[in-house]
Amino acid sequence: MQHYLLSWKKWAQTIKVEVYALYLAYKDPRVPWYARVFVACVVAYAFSPIDLIPDPIPVLGYLDDLLIVPLGVYFALKMIPPSVLAECREVARLEISLGKPVNRLAAAVIVGIWILLALLGVFLIVRAVRK
C-alpha cells in the first residue's frame, strides 16, 4: 500500500514540474504560436479552481484531475521543441525545489475569467427565458 502512495506522490510531483515547465515554455519566443495557445489553455485549466466536472460527483468528479489534465500536458509537451522543453524543465525543477512562490495574480486572473464566463452564461440564460 505504501508503495502505491509513494508512486502517486512521485507522479503528482512530476505533473507539477511538467505544468510549471509548460508555463515557462509558454513565455519562450521559440515556441510556435499554436503551441503557446494550447499550453496557455492547459496551464490555465490545471491551475483553475473550477473543474469541468465538479469533484463531489462520484468517480467522474476526479476524471479531469486524473485524465484531462495529464492528457493536456502530454499533448502540450509534444508541441514544444525538445531543446526549449529541456531548459524549461530544468528551471522548473530548480524553482520548485527553492519553494517558488505561488503567483496570486495569475490565480486572480483565472478566477476573474471564470466569474465573467459564469455571468455571461447567466445573462444568456435570462435572455433566452425572457423571449
C-alpha positions in Angstrom: 0.0 0.0 0.0 2.8 2.4 0.9 4.5 1.6 -2.4 1.4 2.9 -4.3 1.2 6.0 -2.2 4.8 6.8 -3.0 4.3 6.3 -6.7 1.2 8.5 -6.7 3.2 11.2 -4.9 6.0 10.9 -7.4 3.5 11.1 -10.3 1.9 14.2 -8.8 5.3 15.8 -8.4 6.1 15.0 -12.0 2.9 16.6 -13.2 3.6 19.7 -11.1 7.1 20.1 -12.7 5.7 19.5 -16.2 2.9 22.0 -15.8 5.4 24.6 -14.5 7.7 23.8 -17.3 4.8 24.3 -19.7 4.2 27.7 -18.1 7.8 28.7 -18.6 7.7 27.4 -22.2 4.6 29.4 -22.9 6.7 32.6 -22.4 9.5 31.4 -24.6 9.5 33.0 -28.1 11.0 29.8 -29.7 7.7 28.0 -29.1 5.3 28.2 -32.0 2.2 30.3 -31.6 -0.3 27.4 -31.8 1.6 25.5 -29.1 1.6 28.6 -26.9 -2.2 28.9 -27.2 -2.7 25.2 -26.4 -0.2 25.4 -23.5 -2.0 28.5 -22.1 -5.3 26.6 -22.1 -3.8 23.6 -20.4 -1.9 25.6 -17.7 -5.0 27.8 -17.1 -7.2 24.7 -16.7 -4.6 22.9 -14.5 -4.5 25.9 -12.1 -8.1 26.8 -12.3 -10.1 26.3 -9.1 -13.2 25.3 -11.1 -13.2 21.9 -12.7 -15.1 20.8 -15.9 -16.7 18.1 -13.8 -17.1 19.0 -10.1 -15.1 16.8 -7.7 -18.2 15.9 -5.5 -19.6 13.9 -8.3 -18.6 10.3 -7.5 -15.9 8.9 -9.8 -16.5 11.3 -12.6 -15.5 14.3 -10.4 -11.9 13.2 -10.4 -11.8 12.3 -14.1 -10.4 15.7 -15.1 -7.7 15.6 -12.5 -6.7 12.1 -13.4 -7.3 12.1 -17.2 -8.0 15.5 -18.8 -5.0 17.4 -17.2 -2.4 14.7 -17.8 -3.6 14.3 -21.4 -3.5 18.0 -22.0 0.0 18.1 -20.5 1.1 15.1 -22.7 -0.1 16.8 -26.0 1.3 20.2 -25.0 4.7 18.7 -24.3 4.7 17.1 -27.8 4.2 20.6 -29.4 7.3 22.2 -27.7 10.7 22.0 -29.3 12.8 19.5 -27.3 15.7 21.9 -26.5 13.2 24.5 -25.1 11.4 21.8 -23.1 14.7 20.6 -21.6 15.6 24.1 -20.5 12.2 24.8 -19.0 12.1 21.5 -17.1 15.5 22.3 -15.6 14.4 25.8 -14.5 11.1 24.4 -13.2 12.8 21.7 -11.1 15.2 24.3 -9.7 12.5 26.9 -8.9 10.2 24.3 -7.3 13.0 23.0 -5.1 13.7 26.5 -3.9 10.0 26.9 -3.0 8.9 29.2 -5.8 6.1 31.4 -4.5 2.5 31.0 -5.8 1.5 33.5 -8.4 -1.5 35.1 -6.9 -2.0 37.5 -9.8 -2.4 34.5 -12.2 -4.8 32.9 -9.8 -6.9 36.1 -9.6 -7.0 36.4 -13.4 -8.2 32.8 -13.8 -10.9 33.2 -11.1 -11.9 36.5 -12.8 -12.2 34.8 -16.2 -14.4 32.0 -14.7 -16.6 34.6 -13.0 -17.0 36.5 -16.2 -17.9 33.3 -18.1 -20.5 32.4 -15.4 -22.0 35.9 -15.6 -22.2 35.6 -19.4 -23.9 32.3 -19.0 -26.5 33.7 -16.6 -27.1 36.6 -18.9 -27.7 34.3 -21.9 -30.0 32.1 -19.9 -32.1 35.0 -18.6 -32.2 36.5 -22.1 -33.4 33.2 -23.6 -36.0 32.7 -20.9 -37.5 36.2 -21.4 -38.1 35.5 -25.1 
